[in-house]
Amino acid sequence: MTPTTAKRRGATYELERGYRRMIIPAILAVGIFAIVPLAGMLALSFSDYHLIRGSKGNYGFHNFIKLVSDKRLMNSIYVMAVLSVFGVAAQVIIGTAVAVGLQKITGKWRVGRVLFLVPYAVPHVAVALIWLSLFTPTLSPINAFFDLFGITVPSFLTTQNGALFAIIMADTWTNFPFAMLIILAALQGISPDLDEAAALDGATRVKTFIFITLPLLMPALLMITLFRFIDSLKHFPMIFVITKGGPGRSTQATNFYAYVQTFQNSNVAYGASIAVLLFATAALISFYVARLNQRVSA
């Protein structure tokens, strides 16, 4: 080995050591704020800990066995599926439509794109309070407007479908800018020569979008769907502020049901098992969509 080669190897080794030292804080942060709470939640899920009665020291799978026969849990999964599927679909469709429209805007009007990001910057609790006022007949300016013409608008929050619609509307309004931003960035990476070539071949704008633009956007759409679907499992702020799980228990999604079991029923161990179920669901969805994204990108 020549002295020059030895120096290069030594410099490379020192550089790698420097990189390892730089990621130590990140590893510690992940361990403290992610792995440790996850391990604690997993340990609680196998226990019989109750916030009032304490624990008798019984450990096992009894909480997970109880999940299978829990009808309220099944209803919460249905509610979560409705909120996630319809909410994510609306966000992706609206975000894509707005991104395509904004792409055509040129000149000084491009500054207006920032306005579409405002809902994404508003905290979820504030968004929930805004939409709660819109769906409350005595507070809603929409109801006040229709009252001027003698038209009575029914209260959305008194029926299950109406309450679910209210939550989906609020969640879509605050999160569609995320899809819009990703799609807008993906559109910037598509060569305009493709649209010009399609136009020369006589293709309409709709056909160009369906057969050329949309396939090129599929990796971005799958990524948006993954992130938004996982994030949609956390509907708690919207449900807590707008419906509080009502009317009755009709809008208790799984994460809200975990809160009910943990803090209202004081059954911490059972609430932890529901949280573990949610975590496993999110992990499986992430793995499946990541594999699907690899196939689409290949």
N, C-alpha and C positions, 0 to 999 in steps of 0.2 A: 504494500500500500504506500503510495507516494504521500509526501507531506501535504500536498495540496488536497488530495482526496480525504486525508484524515481531518484536515481543517473543515472541509465541507461537511463531512459526516458529523463532526463535533458541533458545527453551527446548526445543522438540521436537528440534532438531538436537543440542543438548548432551546431551539424554537418550539419543538414539540413539548418540552417541559413547561415553557411559558404558556402555551395554549392550555395545557392541563391545569395549571394554576389559575388561569383566568376562568375556567368553567367550574371551579370548586364552589364559589358562591352560589351559582345557579343550581348545582347539585344539592347543596345544603338547603336552599330555599324550597326546592321541590320536595325534599325529604321532610322538612318541617311542616310545610303548609299543604302537602298533598298526601304523601305516603303515610305519615304518622296518623292524621285523622282518618284515612281510609282503613288503616289497620285497626284503629280503635272502633270504628263503625262495624267492621267485620267481627271483631271480638264480641261486641255488644249483641250482634244479631244471633249469636249462638248461646247467649245467656238468657236468664229469666228476669233481668233487672227491671224493676218497677220504681217509678220516681217516688212513690209514697211508701210502698211495702218493702222496698229494697230488693235484695237478691237472696234466694235460698241456696245458691251455689249449684243450681242445675244447669248443665251445659249440654247442648245437643242440637238436633235439627228440628225441634218441635215448632219453632217459629216459621220455618220454611214449609213444614207440613201443613201448618194452619193456613198459609197463604193459598194453598190449592183449593180449599173449601170456603174461602172468604168471599161472599157474594158482593160485599161492598168494594173489595179490591177489584173484582172483575168489572164492576161498574166504573170504577176509577180508571181502569185500563181503557175501557171503551171511550170514556170522556177524553182521556189523554190522546187516544188515537184520532178522534174527531178533530180536536184542536190542532194537533200536529199536522195531519194530512191536509186538511183544508187551509190551515194557516200558512204552511210552507208553500203549498201550491199557489195560493193567492200572492204571496210575497215574490215568488220566482216569476210568475206571469206578469205582475204589475212592474216589478223591477226591470224585467227584460224589455217590456213595452216602453217604459220611460227612458231606459238607456238607449234604445234604438232611436227614439225621438230626439233625445239630447245630442246624439252623435251628429245629427243633421244641422244642429245649430252652430253657426260660425260667427266670427267677429266678436264684438263687444258683448253680445248677448250670452256668450259662453259663461260669463260670470254668474249668470242665473242658476247654473248647475249647483252652486253651493246651497241654494235655498232648499233643494230636495234632500240635503243631508241634515237639515235642522231636526226632523223627527227622530233621527238616529242618535242625536246628541242629548235628547231630553231623557232624564232618568225614568225608568219604568213606572215607578210609583207616581210620578207627576203625570205621566201619560195615562195611567189608570184613573187618576182623579179627574183629568180632563174628560175622558170618555164616560166616566160615571156621571158627570154633570150633564153630558149630552144625552144619556139614556135615562135620566131621571126626569119624569114628566114635569115636576114642579120647578125644576132648575133649567131644563133644556131650552136653549134658544130656538131649536128646531120646532119643538112643541108649541112654543109661544108664537112662532110665525104661522103655523097652521091653525092655531086658535083664532087668529085674526079673520080667517075665512070660515070659521065654524067647523073645521075638520079636526076630529079627535084621533090622535096618533096613539096606538096601543103601546103599553109599556113593555119593552123587550125583556126587562129583568124579572118579569113575573112568570115566564114560561121557560122550560128547559132549552128549547131550540133558540128562543130569543136571547137567553143569557149566553149560550154558546156562541151565537152570532156576535154579540157585543164583545166578547173576549177576543174572538178571531179578528174583528175589525180593529180593535185597539192594538193587538199584536202585529197585524199587518201594517198598520200605519207607521208604527215605530221601527219596523225591521225591514220593510221593502227597500230602503236606501242602501242597505248592505248588499243586496242582490244587484241593485242598480249599479253600484260602484264597481263590483267585480265584473259584471257584464260589459260595462262601459270600457273598462281597461282591456278586456278581451277583444272587444270590437276594434280598439285602436291597433291591435296586433294583426288584424286581418287586412291583407293587401287590397287596396281599392281596385287594383287591376282585375281581380276576380269579378267584381260587380260590373266593370266595364266590358269584360269579355262576355259575361252573361247577357248584358244589354245588347251587344252586337249580334248575339245569337237569337235575339228576339224574346228573351225571357222577361217576364214582368217582375216588378219589385217583390211581389208576394212569393213567386216561384224562386227567385234568387235567394230570398231569405230562408225559405223552407229547405231548399236542396243544396245551398252552398253555405250560407252564414250559420244556420242552425247546427249542422253537423260539426262545424269548426268551433262552435260554442259549447259543445257537449261536455268537454272536461271541466270548463268553468261552471256549467250548470250543475254537474254532479258534485263539485266541491261545495257550491252554495247550498245544495240540498242537504249534503252531509252536515255541514256546520249548523245550518238553520234547524234541521231536524233534531240534532242533539240538543241545541239550545232551546228548542220548543218543549223539551221535557221539563223545562224549568218555568212553567207558567205561573208559579206561585204568586208573584206580586200582582198580576192582573186579576187572578181569581180572588185573592185576599181582599183587594180594595173594591173591585167592581161587584162581585156576587157573594163573597164569603162562603163559597161552596154551594150556594142556593140557586134557585129555590129548592128547599129541602136539601138533598144531597146530590142534586142533578148535575152540578158542575164541579164536583170534587175530583180533580185529576189525581193521578197516583202520588205526585209529590205533595199535594195538599192533604191527601189522605194520610201520608206519612206524618205530616205535621199534626193532624188531628189525633192520631194514635200516640204520638210522642208527648205533646204538650197539653192536649185537652183530656185525653184518657190516661196520661201519665205512663203509658206502656212503652217505655224507651226501647226495650229489646225488640219488640214487634215492629216499632217504627224504624229501627235500624235495619231489620230484615227487608222491609219494603224499600228502603234506600239502597240496599245492596242489589235488590232486583232491578231497580232503575239504573244503577251503575253498570250492571251486567248487560242490560238491554242497550245502553248507549255504546258500550264496548263492542258488542256484536254488530250493531249497525255501522259503526266506524270501520270495523274490519271488512265487512261485506262491501261497503261503498268504496273503500280504498282499493279492494281487489277489482271491482267493476271499473273504477277509474283507470287502473293500469291497463285493463283490456281495451278501453276506449282510446287511451293515449297511444297504445302500441300500433 
